[in-house]
Amino acid sequence: MAYLIDRRLQGKNKSAINRERFLRRYKGQIKDAVQRAVKGRSITDMENGETISIPVKDVNEPSFGHSKGGEWETVHPGNKEYLKGDQIQRPKGGGGAGKGKAGNSEETSEDDFLFQITREEFMNYFFEDLELPNMVKTQLTSTTEFKHQRAGYNMSGTPSNIHVLRSLRGALGRRIAVGGNSRKRLIEAERELEQLLLTTPESDLRIIVLKHEIHHLRTRILAIPFIDPFDLRYSNRVKVPKPSSQAVMYCIMDVSGSMDESKKDTAKRFFILLYLFLTRAYDKIEVVFIRHHTSAAEVDEHEFFNSRESGGTVVSSALHLLTKIMHERYPSSDWNTYVAQASDGDNWDSDSILCRQLLINTIMPSVQYYTYVEITDGAPQNLWEEYAQISDHHPHFAMQKIENPTDIYPVFRELFKKQPK
């Protein structure tokens, strides 16, 4: 008898198998609860799990009952108030979910079901239906990636690659083929022996010869091995080249004087969320950080999120630097290029026109997707008005407006939701 032992780590009084089953079964309810919970949490809390609440009616097990049907009467002992034919008002249900006022009703209710999900589970549900739009497969440089693909069976290999079902099937066929004649003759000899024993004493020479032959045939059949090294079959896997998908994301943030601390904080929250999504969902992803005021500079991650440098506003400086980096290091023939830009939209009028022309004529034909987020609680600025004309020429350009930090999550999900195939 074979025993299977589950040695996966799990906490005290917790079952990993039951937890996975619960997550699969109530995926919709948990996902809705995650969406509700994420609206009220800080970007710094993304590293933590979440205690979510699921209505208890959604986790109740279905049950079947037998109805009495028809009309029936019941006489309860000690009844002094009701007579036959009296109508009783239906009792009202309880408040439930911790809401409602106190009362003297004896009706009971149940609180919502609270469930704690881990950080990994929270991130999985949050980023599940997001993707980088328009991702394409491109063959890259001279380095070819390979993937292992099943290619039939071999007669030799390592023990870990033995295909049990195929090996047993071959062993069964061999035993049938090798022992077929012997089994057929054994059946015939046993029938002849039965017929002779009805009319002939056991000392007869023919009976002795048949018993000896039957013993020999049984010994020969039993000598056939259940499985032979010849029967073993091993799963064969070959390496086949596969096209690689590489992507680069340019994060462009306006740090000019018009971007006060609250706007910069909102932009940083947006880019932190984007960075978490990229590093989690894609194995090969390059992230280029660009900060700009009157001039633009490529910086590292730490400086992008922590530098306090500021100045005037010339957005085209960032677009010129973006174009230079694209041509020198990440050509569009080999890379899926994405750009995310965050600004308050306050820019020189003539420079906003230049930005629109740069995007339409130079940048947009070379990128898979470009998204612009304007952080302002007032009317759209001149940069928004110029950018609004780009989508008429390039449909893979998207714009969204963030008025306060609570808009970050819905805007992010709208920009990077999965596109219909």
C-alpha positions, 0 to 999 in steps of 0.5 A, spaced: 500 500 500 502 506 498 502 512 502 502 520 500 505 525 505 503 532 505 509 535 507 508 543 505 509 548 511 502 550 514 500 553 521 498 550 527 490 547 526 491 550 519 490 545 512 493 548 506 489 543 502 482 546 505 485 553 504 486 552 497 480 549 496 476 555 500 480 560 495 478 557 489 471 556 491 469 563 493 474 567 489 469 572 486 467 574 493 474 574 496 476 578 489 470 583 491 472 584 498 479 585 496 477 591 491 473 594 497 479 593 502 484 596 497 480 603 496 482 605 504 489 603 505 495 606 504 500 604 498 505 603 504 500 597 506 501 593 500 506 589 503 501 586 508 495 582 507 488 583 509 482 581 513 476 581 509 469 580 510 465 575 506 457 575 507 455 569 511 450 567 506 455 567 501 459 561 504 453 557 507 453 550 504 446 548 500 442 543 503 436 540 501 429 539 506 423 535 505 417 539 505 411 536 508 406 539 503 399 540 503 395 543 509 397 540 516 395 542 523 399 542 529 397 542 537 402 544 541 402 542 549 400 548 553 397 552 548 392 557 551 392 563 546 391 560 539 385 556 536 384 553 530 384 558 524 388 563 527 393 566 523 400 568 526 404 573 523 411 571 520 417 573 525 422 578 522 429 577 521 435 579 525 439 585 524 446 581 522 452 583 520 453 587 527 448 593 524 441 594 527 438 597 533 437 592 540 431 589 541 428 583 545 426 579 539 429 572 540 431 571 532 438 570 531 443 572 526 450 571 524 456 576 523 460 576 516 465 571 515 472 574 517 478 571 513 485 573 513 489 573 506 496 573 506 501 578 502 502 573 496 494 572 496 492 579 496 497 581 491 495 575 486 487 578 487 489 585 486 493 584 480 490 578 477 486 581 471 491 586 469 496 586 463 501 591 459 497 592 453 499 590 446 505 585 448 508 582 442 513 576 441 520 578 438 526 574 437 531 578 441 539 578 439 543 572 439 541 569 445 535 564 444 531 561 450 529 554 450 523 550 453 522 543 454 517 540 451 514 533 451 516 528 445 514 521 446 517 516 450 524 513 450 527 506 452 532 509 456 532 515 461 533 516 469 528 513 474 525 520 475 522 520 468 519 513 468 512 513 465 509 508 470 502 507 466 506 506 459 511 501 462 505 497 465 501 497 459 507 495 455 508 489 461 501 487 460 502 486 453 508 482 453 505 478 458 499 476 454 504 475 448 509 471 451 504 467 455 498 466 450 499 459 448 501 456 454 495 459 457 491 456 452 494 449 452 493 450 460 485 451 459 485 445 454 489 440 459 484 442 465 478 440 461 481 434 458 483 432 466 476 433 468 473 429 463 478 423 464 477 423 472 469 422 471 470 415 467 478 413 469 481 412 475 487 417 477 492 411 476 491 412 469 497 413 465 494 419 461 491 422 467 498 422 470 501 425 464 496 431 464 497 433 471 505 433 469 503 437 463 499 442 467 504 443 473 509 445 467 504 450 464 503 453 470 510 453 472 512 456 466 506 462 466 508 464 473 516 464 471 514 470 466 516 476 470 510 482 472 515 487 469 521 487 465 527 492 464 525 491 457 518 494 458 520 500 462 518 507 458 521 514 460 518 520 458 522 524 453 523 531 453 526 535 448 529 543 448 525 547 443 527 554 441 521 559 444 521 567 442 522 571 448 518 577 450 522 583 453 519 589 455 521 596 458 517 601 462 519 608 462 517 612 468 516 620 467 515 624 473 514 632 473 518 634 479 517 642 477 515 647 482 508 647 480 508 640 483 507 641 490 508 635 495 501 632 495 502 632 488 509 629 488 506 624 493 500 622 489 505 621 483 510 617 487 504 612 489 502 611 482 509 609 480 510 605 486 504 601 484 506 600 477 513 598 479 510 592 484 505 590 478 511 590 473 516 586 477 511 581 479 507 580 473 513 579 468 520 576 468 523 580 463 522 587 465 527 593 464 524 600 468 527 606 466 526 612 471 526 619 468 525 626 472 524 633 469 523 640 471 526 645 466 531 639 464 530 632 464 535 626 467 535 619 467 536 617 475 536 610 479 530 608 483 532 611 489 533 618 487 527 617 483 522 616 489 527 621 494 530 626 490 527 633 492 530 637 486 525 642 483 525 648 478 521 650 472 517 646 467 519 644 460 516 637 459 519 636 452 526 635 455 523 629 458 520 626 451 527 628 448 531 624 453 526 618 452 527 618 444 534 618 445 534 612 450 529 608 446 534 609 440 540 608 443 539 602 448 532 599 447 530 599 439 523 598 438 525 592 433 527 588 439 523 591 445 516 592 447 516 599 449 511 602 454 511 609 457 507 612 463 508 619 465 505 623 471 504 631 471 500 636 473 499 639 466 502 646 467 507 647 462 509 652 457 504 653 451 509 653 446 512 647 449 506 643 450 505 644 442 512 641 441 510 635 446 504 633 442 508 633 435 514 629 438 509 624 441 505 623 434 510 623 429 516 620 433 514 616 440 508 613 439 509 609 432 515 606 436 511 604 443 506 599 444 502 603 449 503 610 452 499 613 458 499 620 461 496 621 468 494 628 470 494 630 477 490 636 479 484 637 482 482 643 478 480 644 470 485 640 465 491 644 464 494 646 457 498 639 456 492 635 457 488 639 452 494 638 447 495 630 449 487 630 448 488 630 440 493 624 440 488 619 441 485 621 434 492 619 431 494 613 435 489 609 439 494 606 444 495 612 447 491 613 454 489 619 459 486 619 466 486 624 471 487 623 478 484 628 483 486 625 490 489 619 492 483 615 493 483 615 485 490 612 484 487 605 484 481 605 480 485 609 475 491 604 475 486 598 474 483 602 468 489 604 464 492 596 465 486 592 465 486 586 460 484 588 453 479 583 449 483 578 445 
